[in-house]
Every structure is written in C-alpha cells, then in structure tokens.
Amino acid sequence: MENPEAHKQAVLISHLTKKYGKVTAVDNISLQVPYGEFFGYLGTNGAGKTTTIKVLAGLLPATYERIEIDGVSLKSEPLSVKARIGLMPEEPHLYERLNGYEFLEFVGGMYGLDGSPLRRRVLELMDLMDLAESGAKLIIDYSKGMRKKIALAAAIIHQPRVLFLDEPFAGIDTVTAHRLKDILRAWVRAGVTIFFSSHIMEVVEKLCTSFAIIHQGRVVYQDVMASVLARQDGKSLEDIFIEVAGTTVRDEPTEAVFAD
C-alpha cells in the first residue's frame, strides 16, 4: 500500500513574505522539508531566521501563498498546526516561580495531557534531560543550560511531529550541547522532523541532513549535507556559507522597533 505521507512534506512554505513597516525581514521565500529530515536553516544574525520560525509556528502574521506543517494548512487550521509542532525559541520565556516538574505539568496540561500519563511523561523527560535531581528547584535558579533543557522538554512533551529550534546551542556549555545533540539525533531516528536555525557551521555540518541558507531575507542556497561532504573541490559548508552570505548584513527588525 502506498504511504499517504509520500506526497506530503513535513514543512511546506510557498512565497512567504514578512515585513516590519517598510523593512522586509523575509522576502518571498519558498521551501520544502521532507519528513524525517534534520533541516538546517542557516544565516548570519539578522538574516531572517527567527522571523521565519515565528511565522511557521503561528506567532507572527505574514503574507504567503501557502504554508503547511505536517500536511495541515497554517492559514485554515492554525490550532491544528500548533498541536503538531514543538517550538524552542533562542531565549525561552519560562515561568520562573514554578519548579521544573510544575512547569512541565503546566505545559502538558495546556496540550490536553493529564493524570498518570502526564506524570509519567514529565518524569521521563526530566530524566532524559538529566534534570531529575533539579526538578524541585525553582526555574529562576536554573543555569542557562538547564533552562534550555527544560524548554526543550516542554517543546516535545506532547510528542510533536515537527520540532522548530531557534539557535538551541547558543550560550550553553559543551557538555549540555553534547547531550542535546544526542537527544535530537535520537528523535530524528524516531521520525521527528527538525527545523533548526543556526549560524554555527560545525554544528550544522555534524547534525543536519539538509539545509538552506537565508541571506537578507532571501533563500540563496539549498542542498543536502551529503553532497557538500562529498564535494571534490575542497569547499566546506563554511566556505559555501561565506561565499553566498558573507556580505554586509542588517539587523533583523522586531515588532517593538515599529511600535507607536
């Protein structure tokens, strides 16, 4: 029997544009990310990475012809899309006066989990993230690495089909980064599609199966990682990145900049 997902993409973007006032942060981009990919979305600071992810997660309005996540239209079924995705922003907004267990129980409840299944899931994730011994501590007392891990646990507590990560390794120590990489690889092997933004080429090269480079709001290059690693001309991913995105960049605008 033919797999019904063979004709769907985990992430489909068609002609997405996002403007802040007169500034175009994302300029008419189109992308497709197949199921099971560890997809790297690369760009310098201000290139449009965060804006793209916020639009895909339903956090920012934008103009587009079509956006589908796991085969579901963001335009017509935004709540269904949000139920299918997980999101970890670069700077997670956490409830600092809750402890780790309380925070995950709260997030799980928002996704409709409750009772014994929720408690088991919370314990499982706290153990997976090596946070079990810190579960009773208030989040305000967590280190940056611990905050990243509890935010990642919250992003996947409902077992999403697609996971969006915005600079997940920024500002964390080597041990924490290594642990997160192992966890993410395992999820991809289990069938989760990861859409991952970064400007750290070595991390992308080790983790991603495919990637695109966004520069000044436009996708300027797209490839599969195996092709880059097999190149005979000696060009690394970093070489390609500098070649296509190494010119002057602008800061990515925020809504606050254009607030009245």
C-alpha positions as CSV (number, residue, x, y, z in Angstrom):
1,M,0.0,0.0,0.0
2,E,1.3,3.5,-0.9
3,N,2.3,5.6,2.0
4,P,-0.1,8.6,2.2
5,E,2.7,10.8,3.5
6,A,4.8,10.2,0.4
7,H,3.0,13.2,-1.3
8,K,3.2,15.5,1.8
9,Q,6.1,17.5,3.2
10,A,6.7,18.0,6.9
11,V,7.2,21.7,6.2
12,L,6.0,23.4,3.0
13,I,6.4,27.2,2.5
14,S,5.3,28.9,-0.6
15,H,6.0,32.6,-1.3
16,L,6.4,33.8,2.3
17,T,7.0,37.5,2.9
18,K,7.2,39.2,6.3
19,K,7.6,43.0,6.6
20,Y,8.0,45.2,9.7
21,G,6.8,48.6,8.5
22,K,8.9,49.4,5.4
23,V,11.6,46.8,6.2
24,T,11.3,43.3,4.6
25,A,12.6,40.7,7.0
26,V,11.7,37.7,4.9
27,D,11.4,38.2,1.1
28,N,9.2,35.8,-0.9
29,I,10.8,32.5,0.3
30,S,9.7,29.0,-0.7
31,L,11.0,25.8,0.9
32,Q,10.0,22.2,1.3
33,V,11.3,19.9,4.1
34,P,10.6,16.2,3.7
35,Y,9.6,14.0,6.7
36,G,12.5,12.7,8.8
37,E,14.9,15.5,7.9
38,F,17.2,17.3,10.3
39,F,17.0,20.5,8.4
40,G,19.4,23.4,9.0
41,Y,18.2,26.9,8.4
42,L,21.4,29.0,8.2
43,G,22.1,32.6,8.2
44,T,24.0,35.4,9.8
45,N,22.4,37.5,12.6
46,G,19.6,39.4,11.1
47,A,19.1,37.3,8.1
48,G,15.5,36.4,8.8
49,K,15.8,33.0,10.6
50,T,13.9,33.9,13.7
51,T,11.2,35.7,11.8
52,T,10.6,32.7,9.6
53,I,10.3,30.3,12.5
54,K,7.9,32.6,14.4
55,V,5.7,32.7,11.3
56,L,5.7,28.9,10.8
57,A,4.8,28.5,14.5
58,G,1.9,30.8,14.2
59,L,3.3,33.5,16.3
60,L,3.6,36.2,13.7
61,P,1.2,37.2,10.9
62,A,2.7,37.3,7.4
63,T,1.7,37.1,3.8
64,Y,2.1,33.9,1.9
65,E,0.6,31.7,-0.8
66,R,0.7,28.5,1.3
67,I,2.2,27.2,4.5
68,E,1.6,23.6,5.5
69,I,3.0,21.8,8.6
70,D,2.6,18.0,8.6
71,G,0.1,18.4,5.7
72,V,-2.1,20.9,7.6
73,S,-2.7,24.5,6.4
74,L,-1.5,27.2,8.8
75,K,-4.0,29.6,7.2
76,S,-7.1,27.5,7.7
77,E,-6.2,25.3,10.7
78,P,-3.8,27.2,12.9
79,L,-4.7,25.4,16.1
80,S,-4.2,22.0,14.5
81,V,-0.8,23.1,13.3
82,K,0.2,24.3,16.8
83,A,-0.9,20.9,18.2
84,R,1.5,19.2,15.8
85,I,4.6,21.2,16.4
86,G,7.1,21.9,19.2
87,L,9.0,25.2,19.4
88,M,12.1,26.1,21.4
89,P,13.0,29.8,20.9
90,E,16.5,31.1,21.3
91,E,15.5,32.8,24.6
92,P,12.7,30.7,26.1
93,H,10.1,32.5,28.2
94,L,9.7,30.3,31.3
95,Y,7.6,30.6,34.4
96,E,10.4,31.2,36.8
97,R,8.4,30.8,40.0
98,L,7.5,27.2,39.2
99,N,9.8,24.3,39.7
100,G,10.8,22.0,36.8
101,Y,8.1,19.4,37.5
102,E,5.4,22.0,37.9
103,F,6.4,23.8,34.7
104,L,6.2,20.6,32.6
105,E,2.9,19.6,34.2
106,F,1.5,23.1,33.3
107,V,2.7,22.9,29.7
108,G,1.4,19.3,29.3
109,G,-2.0,20.4,30.7
110,M,-2.2,23.0,28.0
111,Y,-1.8,20.3,25.4
112,G,-4.6,18.3,27.0
113,L,-2.5,15.8,28.9
114,D,-3.5,14.9,32.5
115,G,-3.4,12.3,35.2
116,S,-1.0,9.4,35.2
117,P,0.1,9.7,31.5
118,L,1.1,13.3,32.2
119,R,3.0,12.5,35.3
120,R,4.9,9.6,33.6
121,R,5.7,11.9,30.7
122,V,7.1,14.6,33.0
123,L,9.3,12.1,34.9
124,E,10.5,10.6,31.6
125,L,11.5,14.0,30.2
126,M,13.2,15.2,33.4
127,D,15.2,12.0,33.4
128,L,16.1,12.3,29.7
129,M,17.3,15.9,30.2
130,D,19.3,15.0,33.3
131,L,17.2,17.3,35.4
132,A,15.6,14.8,37.8
133,E,17.8,16.0,40.7
134,S,16.8,19.6,40.0
135,G,13.1,19.1,39.4
136,A,12.1,20.6,42.8
137,K,14.2,23.7,42.2
138,L,12.6,26.9,41.0
139,I,13.4,27.7,37.4
140,I,14.7,31.1,38.4
141,D,17.6,29.2,40.0
142,Y,18.3,27.2,36.8
143,S,21.5,27.8,34.8
144,K,21.2,28.8,31.1
145,G,21.9,25.2,30.1
146,M,19.2,23.9,32.4
147,R,16.8,26.4,31.1
148,K,17.5,25.3,27.5
149,K,16.8,21.6,28.5
150,I,13.6,22.4,30.4
151,A,12.4,24.5,27.4
152,L,13.2,21.6,25.0
153,A,11.3,19.2,27.3
154,A,8.3,21.5,27.2
155,A,8.5,21.7,23.4
156,I,8.2,17.9,23.0
157,I,6.0,17.0,25.9
158,H,3.1,16.4,23.6
159,Q,5.3,14.4,21.1
160,P,5.1,16.7,18.1
161,R,5.6,15.7,14.5
162,V,7.7,18.7,13.7
163,L,10.1,20.5,16.0
164,F,11.3,24.1,15.5
165,L,14.6,25.1,17.2
166,D,15.9,28.6,17.1
167,E,19.7,28.7,17.9
168,P,19.3,25.9,20.5
169,F,23.1,25.8,21.3
170,A,23.7,29.5,21.8
171,G,25.4,30.2,25.1
172,I,25.4,26.7,26.6
173,D,28.4,24.7,27.8
174,T,30.0,21.8,25.8
175,V,28.5,19.0,28.0
176,T,25.0,20.3,27.7
177,A,25.4,20.8,24.0
178,H,26.6,17.3,23.5
179,R,23.7,15.9,25.5
180,L,21.2,17.9,23.4
181,K,22.7,16.8,20.2
182,D,22.4,13.1,21.2
183,I,18.7,13.6,22.1
184,L,17.9,15.4,18.9
185,R,19.6,12.7,16.7
186,A,17.5,10.1,18.5
187,W,14.3,12.0,17.8
188,V,15.1,12.2,14.1
189,R,15.8,8.5,14.0
190,A,12.3,8.0,15.6
191,G,10.7,10.0,12.8
192,V,10.5,13.6,14.1
193,T,11.3,16.3,11.6
194,I,13.6,19.0,13.0
195,F,13.8,22.6,11.5
196,F,16.8,24.1,13.2
197,S,18.2,27.6,12.8
198,S,21.9,28.3,13.4
199,H,24.9,30.3,12.3
200,I,27.4,27.8,13.7
201,M,28.6,25.8,10.7
202,E,30.4,23.0,12.6
203,V,27.2,22.1,14.5
204,V,25.1,22.1,11.3
205,E,27.6,20.0,9.4
206,K,27.5,17.3,12.1
207,L,23.8,17.3,12.7
208,C,21.9,18.2,9.6
209,T,20.8,16.0,6.6
210,S,19.8,19.0,4.5
211,F,20.0,22.8,4.8
212,A,19.2,26.2,3.3
213,I,21.0,29.5,3.6
214,I,19.0,32.7,4.1
215,H,20.6,36.0,3.4
216,Q,19.0,39.4,3.8
217,G,15.6,37.7,3.9
218,R,16.0,35.5,0.8
219,V,16.9,31.9,0.5
220,V,20.1,32.0,-1.6
221,Y,21.3,28.3,-1.4
222,Q,19.8,24.9,-0.6
223,D,21.4,21.4,-0.7
224,V,21.7,18.1,1.1
225,M,24.6,17.7,3.5
226,A,25.9,14.5,1.9
227,S,26.5,16.4,-1.3
228,V,28.5,19.1,0.5
229,L,30.6,16.5,2.3
230,A,31.3,14.6,-0.9
231,R,32.4,17.6,-2.9
232,Q,35.7,17.2,-4.7
233,D,36.6,20.8,-4.9
234,G,37.5,21.1,-1.3
235,K,34.7,23.6,-0.4
236,S,33.3,23.1,3.1
237,L,29.9,24.2,4.3
238,E,31.7,27.2,5.9
239,D,33.2,28.1,2.5
240,I,29.8,27.9,0.8
241,F,28.2,30.0,3.5
242,I,30.8,32.8,3.3
243,E,30.6,32.7,-0.5
244,V,26.8,33.3,-0.6
245,A,26.1,35.1,2.7
246,G,29.4,36.9,3.6
247,T,28.4,40.4,2.6
248,T,27.1,43.1,4.9
249,V,24.0,42.2,6.9
250,R,21.3,44.2,8.6
251,D,19.9,43.6,12.0
252,E,16.6,41.6,11.9
253,P,13.8,44.0,13.0
254,T,11.4,43.4,15.8
255,E,7.8,44.5,16.2
256,A,8.9,46.7,19.1
257,V,11.1,48.8,16.8
258,F,8.0,49.8,14.8
259,A,5.6,50.2,17.8
260,D,3.9,53.6,18.0
